Amino acid sequence: MTLFAFAVGQGLTEHTSPFDALVMVLEGVLTLTIGGMAMRAEPGTLVRMPAGIPHAVDAPQAARMLLTMLKAS
């Protein structure tokens, strides 16, 4: 689990991960782009980012999110 805090205009550039991940928005608003499709994510939003699919995060306002990596055992 990793807690991310973004200032306005910050984010994570497009990348992939070898594992599925869950993103929970805790504060603010984020734009999550998964496989080329963008969505607005507000507090309480829980999104699965599938392994191997390009994704990115942008913060149009200050925001915090919790990222949980789901590793197969």
Stockholm file with secondary structure:
# STOCKHOLM 1.0

chainA/1-73         MTLFAFAVGQGLTEHTSPFDALVMVLEGVLTLTIGGMAMRAEPGTLVRMPAGIPHAVDAPQAARMLLTMLKAS
#=GR chainA/1-73 SS CEEEEECTTCEEEEECCSSEEEEEEEESCEEEEETTEEEEECTTCEEEECTTSCEEEECSSCEEEEEEEECCC
#=GC SS_cons        CEEEEECTTCEEEEECCSSEEEEEEEESCEEEEETTEEEEECTTCEEEECTTSCEEEECSSCEEEEEEEECCC
//
